[in-house]
Amino acid sequence: MSFYDKMRRQKFLSFTLMVFTLSIGILIGTIAQTGAKAAKEQAVAPDATPLVVPPPVVLQNEFAKLAKFLEPSVVNISTEYIPKSEPTSSRSAPKSTPRRRVVPQQPPDGDDNDDSNGGLQDFFQRFFGGQGGGGGQFAEPEDQRSGSLGSGVIVDKNGYILTNNHVVEKATRIKVKFMSDDTEYPATVIGTDKDTDLAVIHVDKKNLVAAKIGNSDAMQPGDWSVAIGSPFGFQATVTAGIISAVARDLGPGEGTSSFQHFIQTDAAINPGNSGGPLANINGEVIGINTMIASRSGGYQGIGFAMPINTAVYVYNQIIKSGHVTRGSIGIRFSEEAGSQHSALLKVYGAEHGIFVQSVEPNGPADKAGLKEEDVISSINGHAIHKGQDLIDLVAESPVGSALKVDVIRAKKQMVLDIVVGDRTKIFADQYGGVKTDEPENAQDATQMKFGMSVQALRSVDRQGMNFKGGVVVASVEPGSFADDIGISKGDIIIELNRQAVNSPDDIRRIQGSLKPGDAVVFHLESQAPGRGGASWVSRFASGTVPAQ
């Protein structure tokens, strides 16, 4: 091997050794850096264990079961109010400020008729969710179009629903949406009861899931309660709490009547909950959510529900007759508080009872011989300590039934037999009697059927219009069936379901053969503007007869 070969070999070995050394250095540096980084990362929480999300498992509890059990029976109720158009005249009427519903305060004295719907004060509020987030204090002007939301509970599989009267009161249209179905169904009012703020409405839908009715008398303070409804329009909202009190009377001037003894609960109730169910832990409905006590207009832990026992009493009367009949004996009484009441009774020789202030002329009490300044101490053996005792007992007695009334007159006891009468007839000056759906005359029946009024065409009108028959539409009720299908004031109805119409009697006859669900077609002549003045255009308006 030459000298030069040795030098090249030595250089190659030196270079190889240098590369190897450098590689070993880089490897050691990388390992050291990684170890230092790992050590640094572990130093944040060296004893912590990474979390692991477990497989999903459905947790069961009584509230979840209750919600699933009740939800199919709870509905969302939307209402629309369309103000009636004012009649026009040759002279323009002065414009007035929009009217607001104001109810006077309850007077200090009572009567067994109980006309005690006091004004709705800010603290006690009945409400249902309105457009724009309204709180439902009935402050909307009555001449403005508006819409609101509430809740209800199905109590009959054939489409009968319990809700609050203030949810559907004055509504032009009512629509119901079920939790399992986004379809809106039109609803009709079967009957209402302002004294308990309850209403029964109906939808044309069968095989519904009716809620299980409980017994509200079994509820005690501290029992669990669950409210389900559509607060602020959020469907199927479930809130839970406890029963805070039972038989809660809110007192005069709070927008309530003497027929309202509420269940108080701290389950969250907000605008839109009105009319929805309050249930016990078994899923039984024990109340209808009605109002709250609130300084803000929202939930503050004090809600009130009408006991289901009262609601059942009202419901059974409404589905039978369309209204609620309550008994009265025709008296007004004075009910002072505390020592004043005791002093009054002591002077008249009674230990307890109510003092008769006046007797309605020709009423049941008057006919039985009850007089002013008498003290009623008991009825049918039930002691009377306050006016509410008398109101509850008499109001729930069937009209025509006889009551044995113990009376103290001039410190002497006597018993009178008083036959219970209908309070709306005894106090007809206040209530005008029970309103019926019967029209005053046959002509009104024709006008009310489709929500329009019609007038016969005079022969001279027919000649000028070149019509052989027909009747003219005098007015159309906003939101009515006629309005929905496009009939307008001034239209001429030529035919109804291909049958000639020559007088209002023809409409009455044809519509009398129609039933809900039948198809209806109106052949109309309507005015259309033209260059040479108004001309008549033939058109058709059709629809399906709504449920009545």
C-alpha positions in Angstrom: 0.0 0.0 0.0 1.5 3.3 -1.0 1.8 6.4 1.1 -1.0 8.1 -0.7 -3.4 5.2 -0.3 -2.7 5.2 3.5 -3.5 9.0 3.6 -6.8 8.5 1.7 -7.8 5.6 4.0 -7.0 7.6 7.1 -9.0 10.6 5.8 -12.0 8.4 5.0 -11.9 6.8 8.5 -11.7 10.2 10.1 -14.6 11.5 8.1 -16.7 8.4 8.9 -15.9 8.8 12.6 -16.8 12.5 12.5 -20.2 11.8 10.8 -21.0 9.0 13.2 -20.1 11.2 16.2 -22.2 14.0 14.8 -25.2 11.6 14.3 -24.9 10.3 17.8 -24.9 13.8 19.1 -28.0 14.8 17.2 -29.8 11.6 18.4 -28.9 12.3 22.0 -30.0 15.9 21.7 -33.3 15.0 20.2 -34.0 12.4 22.9 -33.0 14.9 25.6 -35.2 17.6 24.1 -38.2 15.2 23.8 -37.7 14.0 27.3 -37.4 17.5 28.6 -40.6 18.5 26.7 -42.5 15.5 28.0 -41.3 16.2 31.5 -42.4 19.8 31.1 -45.9 18.7 29.9 -46.3 16.3 32.7 -45.3 18.9 35.2 -48.7 20.8 34.8 -50.6 18.0 36.5 -48.4 14.9 36.8 -51.0 13.0 38.9 -54.0 13.8 36.7 -55.8 11.0 34.7 -57.3 11.8 31.3 -61.1 11.8 31.2 -63.2 9.4 29.2 -66.7 10.0 27.9 -68.8 6.9 28.7 -71.3 5.3 26.3 -74.7 7.0 26.4 -77.1 5.6 29.0 -80.7 6.9 29.4 -81.2 7.9 33.0 -84.6 7.2 34.5 -86.3 9.4 37.1 -89.9 10.1 38.1 -89.9 13.6 36.5 -88.7 12.2 33.1 -91.3 9.5 33.2 -94.0 12.1 34.2 -93.0 14.4 31.4 -93.2 11.7 28.7 -96.5 10.5 30.2 -98.1 14.0 30.1 -96.6 15.6 27.0 -99.0 13.9 24.5 -101.9 15.5 26.3 -100.6 19.1 26.4 -101.3 21.4 23.5 -100.1 24.8 22.3 -103.0 27.3 21.7 -102.6 30.3 19.4 -105.3 32.9 19.1 -105.9 35.8 16.8 -108.1 38.8 17.5 -109.4 40.7 14.5 -111.4 43.8 15.5 -114.8 44.3 14.0 -115.0 47.1 11.4 -117.0 50.1 12.6 -120.2 50.7 10.6 -119.9 53.6 8.2 -122.4 56.5 7.9 -122.8 59.6 5.9 -121.3 61.6 8.7 -117.8 60.8 9.9 -117.8 60.0 13.6 -115.1 61.7 15.7 -112.1 59.6 16.4 -111.8 58.2 19.9 -108.9 56.9 22.0 -108.6 53.1 21.7 -110.6 51.4 24.4 -108.8 49.3 27.0 -110.5 46.7 29.1 -110.9 48.0 32.7 -112.8 46.0 35.3 -113.9 47.9 38.5 -112.7 46.9 41.9 -114.9 44.7 44.0 -117.0 46.6 46.6 -116.4 45.9 50.2 -119.7 44.1 50.7 -120.6 40.8 49.1 -123.6 38.9 47.9 -124.3 35.2 47.3 -124.4 36.1 43.6 -120.7 37.2 43.8 -120.2 39.8 41.1 -116.6 40.1 42.2 -114.3 40.1 39.2 -111.9 42.8 40.4 -109.4 44.7 38.3 -106.2 43.0 37.2 -103.5 44.6 39.3 -99.8 44.6 38.4 -98.9 42.2 41.2 -101.4 39.5 40.3 -101.3 38.7 36.6 -103.2 36.3 34.3 -101.2 36.1 31.1 -100.4 34.2 27.9 -97.5 35.0 25.6 -98.3 37.8 23.1 -96.7 39.2 20.1 -93.8 41.4 21.1 -93.4 39.6 24.4 -96.5 41.0 26.0 -97.2 40.0 29.5 -101.0 39.5 29.1 -102.3 42.3 31.4 -105.0 42.9 28.8 -103.5 46.3 27.9 -103.9 45.8 24.1 -106.3 48.3 22.5 -109.4 46.5 21.4 -109.4 48.1 17.9 -106.0 46.6 17.0 -105.3 43.2 15.4 -103.3 41.0 17.8 -102.3 37.4 18.4 -101.2 35.5 21.5 -100.1 32.1 22.7 -101.3 29.9 25.6 -101.6 26.2 26.6 -104.2 23.6 27.2 -104.7 20.0 28.3 -106.6 17.3 26.4 -109.3 15.8 28.7 -111.2 13.7 26.2 -109.9 11.6 23.3 -112.5 13.1 21.0 -110.8 16.5 20.9 -112.0 18.3 24.0 -109.5 20.6 25.7 -109.5 22.5 29.0 -107.8 25.9 29.1 -108.2 29.3 30.6 -111.0 31.7 29.6 -108.5 34.5 29.2 -106.6 32.5 26.7 -109.5 32.3 24.2 -111.6 35.3 25.3 -112.5 37.6 22.4 -110.4 35.5 20.0 -111.5 35.6 16.4 -109.5 32.5 15.5 -108.2 29.7 17.7 -105.6 27.2 16.5 -104.3 24.2 18.4 -100.9 22.5 17.9 -100.1 19.1 19.4 -96.7 18.2 20.8 -96.3 15.3 18.3 -97.8 17.1 15.3 -96.7 20.5 13.9 -100.0 20.8 12.1 -102.3 23.5 13.4 -105.9 22.6 13.9 -108.8 25.1 14.1 -110.6 25.0 17.4 -114.0 26.2 18.5 -115.2 27.4 21.9 -117.7 25.0 23.5 -118.2 27.2 26.6 -116.5 29.5 29.1 -116.8 30.4 32.7 -115.4 33.8 33.7 -115.9 33.2 37.4 -113.3 30.5 37.4 -111.4 31.7 34.3 -111.9 28.3 32.6 -112.9 27.4 29.0 -113.6 24.3 27.0 -112.5 24.2 23.4 -112.8 21.5 20.7 -110.7 20.3 17.7 -112.0 18.0 15.0 -109.4 15.3 15.7 -110.1 11.8 17.2 -108.1 9.2 19.2 -106.1 11.8 21.2 -104.3 11.0 24.4 -106.4 12.4 27.3 -104.6 13.3 30.5 -105.3 11.4 33.6 -107.4 13.5 36.1 -106.4 13.5 39.7 -108.1 14.7 42.9 -106.9 18.2 43.9 -108.3 17.8 47.4 -105.5 15.3 48.1 -102.7 17.8 47.6 -100.8 19.2 50.6 -98.2 21.9 51.0 -94.8 20.3 50.3 -96.1 17.8 47.6 -94.2 17.8 44.3 -95.9 19.6 41.4 -95.0 19.7 37.7 -96.2 22.4 35.2 -96.1 21.7 31.5 -97.0 24.2 28.8 -95.6 26.7 26.2 -94.1 29.6 28.0 -93.1 32.3 25.6 -94.1 29.9 22.8 -91.5 27.2 23.8 -93.6 24.0 23.5 -93.4 21.1 25.9 -91.6 23.1 28.6 -91.5 21.2 31.9 -90.9 22.8 35.3 -91.0 21.3 38.7 -91.6 22.6 42.2 -93.7 22.0 45.3 -97.2 22.9 46.4 -96.8 26.0 48.5 -100.4 26.3 49.6 -103.9 25.0 48.9 -107.2 26.8 48.8 -105.4 30.1 48.4 -107.8 33.1 48.3 -106.3 36.1 46.8 -108.8 38.5 48.2 -110.9 41.3 46.6 -109.5 43.5 44.0 -107.0 41.0 42.6 -108.9 40.1 39.4 -110.4 37.0 41.0 -113.9 35.9 42.1 -115.1 34.2 45.2 -115.3 30.9 43.2 -111.6 30.8 42.8 -109.5 29.0 45.5 -106.1 28.4 44.0 -103.4 25.9 44.4 -100.2 27.8 45.0 -97.0 26.4 43.5 -93.4 27.5 43.0 -93.0 25.5 39.8 -92.0 28.1 37.2 -95.0 29.5 35.4 -94.5 32.2 32.7 -96.4 33.9 29.9 -97.7 31.1 27.7 -98.2 28.6 30.5 -101.8 29.7 31.1 -104.3 26.9 30.6 -101.7 24.2 30.8 -101.8 21.4 33.4 -100.3 21.3 36.9 -99.6 17.6 37.7 -98.7 15.6 40.8 -95.8 13.2 41.0 -98.0 10.4 39.5 -98.7 12.4 36.4 -102.3 13.2 37.3 -103.6 16.6 36.5 -104.5 18.4 39.7 -104.8 22.0 38.4 -105.0 24.4 35.5 -102.2 27.0 35.6 -103.9 30.4 35.7 -101.9 33.3 37.1 -98.8 34.4 39.0 -97.8 37.0 41.6 -95.0 39.0 40.1 -93.6 42.5 40.2 -91.7 42.0 37.0 -94.3 40.2 34.8 -92.3 36.9 34.9 -91.7 34.0 37.2 -91.0 34.9 40.8 -91.8 31.6 42.5 -95.5 32.3 43.2 -97.9 30.7 40.7 -101.6 29.8 41.0 -103.6 27.0 39.4 -107.3 26.4 39.5 -107.9 23.0 41.3 -108.9 20.3 38.9 -111.9 19.4 41.1 -113.3 22.9 40.3 -112.3 22.5 36.7 -114.2 19.2 36.4 -117.3 20.7 37.9 -117.1 23.5 35.3 -116.2 21.2 32.4 -119.1 18.8 33.1 -121.6 21.7 33.0 -120.2 23.3 29.9 -120.2 20.1 27.8 -123.8 19.6 28.9 -125.3 23.0 28.4 -122.6 25.3 27.1 -122.4 27.4 30.2 -122.1 27.1 34.0 -125.2 27.6 36.2 -124.6 28.5 39.8 -127.1 28.8 42.6 -128.1 31.9 44.5 -130.7 32.7 47.2 -130.8 36.4 46.3 -129.1 38.2 49.2 -126.4 40.7 49.8 -124.4 40.5 53.0 -122.0 42.5 55.1 -118.8 40.9 56.1 -116.8 43.0 58.4 -113.4 41.8 59.6 -112.4 40.7 63.1 -113.8 42.5 66.1 -116.2 44.5 64.0 -117.9 41.4 62.7 -118.1 39.9 66.2 -119.6 43.1 67.6 -122.2 43.2 64.9 -123.2 39.6 65.5 -123.3 40.1 69.3 -125.8 42.9 69.0 -128.1 40.7 66.9 -127.7 37.7 69.2 -125.5 35.4 67.1 -122.2 33.8 67.8 -121.3 33.2 64.2 -122.8 33.7 60.8 -123.2 36.3 58.1 -125.3 39.5 58.4 -128.0 39.9 55.7 -127.7 43.5 54.4 -130.4 43.3 51.7 -132.7 40.8 50.1 -133.4 40.8 46.4 -137.1 41.5 45.8 -139.0 38.4 44.6 -135.9 36.3 44.9 -135.8 32.9 46.6 -134.8 34.4 50.0 -137.5 37.0 49.8 -140.2 34.4 48.9 -139.1 32.2 51.9 -139.4 35.1 54.3 -135.7 36.1 54.9 -135.4 39.7 55.9 -132.7 42.4 56.2 -130.8 42.3 59.5 -131.2 38.5 59.7 -128.1 36.5 60.5 -127.6 33.2 58.6 -125.8 30.8 61.0 -126.0 27.5 59.1 -127.3 25.9 55.9 -128.3 22.2 55.7 -126.5 21.7 59.0 -123.2 23.3 57.8 -122.1 26.2 60.0 -121.6 29.5 58.3 -118.7 31.5 59.7 -117.9 33.8 56.7 -119.5 34.8 53.4 -117.3 32.4 51.4 -118.9 29.5 53.3 -122.3 30.6 52.1 -121.2 31.3 48.5 -119.5 27.9 48.1 -122.5 26.0 49.5 -125.2 27.8 47.7 -123.4 28.1 44.4 -122.8 24.4 44.1 -126.4 23.5 45.1 -128.6 22.5 42.0 -131.0 25.1 40.9 -134.4 24.1 42.3 -133.1 22.3 45.3 -134.3 23.3 48.8 -132.0 24.5 51.5 -132.7 24.5 55.2 -131.4 27.8 56.4 -130.9 28.5 60.2 -131.6 32.2 60.8 -131.3 34.3 63.9 -133.8 37.2 63.9 -133.9 39.6 66.9 -132.0 37.0 68.9 -134.5 34.3 68.1 -133.7 31.2 66.0 -135.9 30.0 63.1 -135.5 27.7 60.1 -136.5 28.7 56.6 -136.8 26.6 53.5 -135.2 28.4 50.6 -135.3 27.1 47.0 -132.1 27.8 45.1 -132.4 29.9 42.0 -130.2 30.7 39.0 -128.0 33.6 40.0 -128.0 35.1 36.5 -131.8 35.3 36.5 -132.0 36.6 40.1 -129.5 39.3 39.4 -130.6 39.8 35.8 -129.8 43.5 36.0 -126.2 42.7 36.4 -125.9 39.6 34.2 -128.8 39.9 31.8 -129.7 36.2 32.4 -128.0 33.3 30.7 -127.1 34.1 27.1 -128.2 31.6 24.5 -127.0 31.0 21.0 -130.5 31.3 19.6 -130.8 34.4 17.3 -133.6 36.9 17.8 -135.1 36.1 14.4 -134.6 33.8 11.5 -132.9 36.4 9.5 -130.1 36.7 12.0 -129.6 32.9 11.8 -128.9 33.2 8.0 -126.5 36.1 8.6 -124.6 34.3 11.4 -124.1 31.0 9.6 -121.1 32.0 7.5 -120.2 35.2 9.3 -121.9 37.6 6.9 -125.2 39.4 6.6 -127.2 39.5 3.3 -130.0 41.6 2.0 -132.6 40.9 -0.7 -132.1 42.7 -4.0 -134.9 45.0 -5.0 -136.4 44.5 -8.4 -135.1 47.9 -9.5 -131.6 46.9 -8.5 -131.9 43.6 -10.4 -132.9 45.5 -13.5 -130.1 48.0 -13.2 -127.5 45.2 -12.7 -129.1 42.9 -15.3 -129.4 40.2 -12.6 -132.4 37.8 -12.6 -131.8 36.8 -9.0 -129.3 37.0 -6.2 -128.8 38.6 -2.8 -126.3 41.3 -1.8 -123.7 40.9 0.9 -124.3 43.7 3.4 -121.4 43.0 5.7 -118.7 40.4 6.4 -117.5 39.5 9.9 -113.6 39.8 10.0 -112.0 36.4 10.5 -115.3 34.5 9.6 -115.7 31.7 7.2 -117.0 34.1 4.6 -114.0 36.4 5.1 -111.6 33.5 4.9 -112.9 32.3 1.5 -112.9 35.8 0.0 -116.5 37.0 0.1 -116.6 40.8 0.4 -119.2 43.4 1.2 -121.2 44.4 -1.9 -120.8 41.0 -3.6 -123.9 39.5 -5.2 -124.5 35.8 -4.4 -126.1 34.2 -7.4 -125.8 30.5 -6.5 -124.8 28.4 -3.4 -123.7 24.9 -4.2 -125.1 25.2 -7.8 -128.6 26.1 -6.4 -130.1 29.4 -7.3 -130.3 32.1 -4.7 -133.1 34.7 -5.0 -133.6 35.6 -1.3 -132.1 35.2 2.1 -134.5 32.3 2.7 -132.7 30.3 -0.1 -129.4 30.7 1.7 -131.1 29.6 5.0 -132.6 26.5 3.3 -129.3 25.4 1.6 -127.1 26.0 4.5 -129.5 24.1 6.7 -128.6 21.0 4.8 -124.8 21.5 5.3 -122.8 20.0 8.1 -119.1 20.6 9.2 -116.7 19.2 6.6 -119.1 19.7 3.6 -117.8 21.6 0.6 -119.3 25.0 -0.1 -119.1 26.9 -3.4 -120.5 30.5 -3.8 -121.2 31.8 -7.3 -120.6 35.6 -7.0 -120.9 38.7 -9.0 -118.3 41.3 -7.9 -117.7 44.8 -9.0 -114.4 45.4 -10.9 -113.2 48.9 -11.8 -113.0 49.8 -15.5 -112.6 52.7 -17.8 -116.3 53.1 -18.2 -117.0 52.8 -14.5 -117.5 49.7 -12.4 -118.3 46.5 -14.1 -119.5 43.1 -12.8 -117.3 40.1 -12.9 -118.4 36.6 -12.3 -116.3 34.6 -9.8 -116.4 31.7 -7.3 -115.5 31.4 -3.6 -115.2 28.0 -2.1 -114.3 26.3 1.2 -115.2 23.6 3.7 -117.8 24.2 6.4 -115.9 24.6 9.7 -116.9 22.9 12.9 -119.5 24.8 14.9 
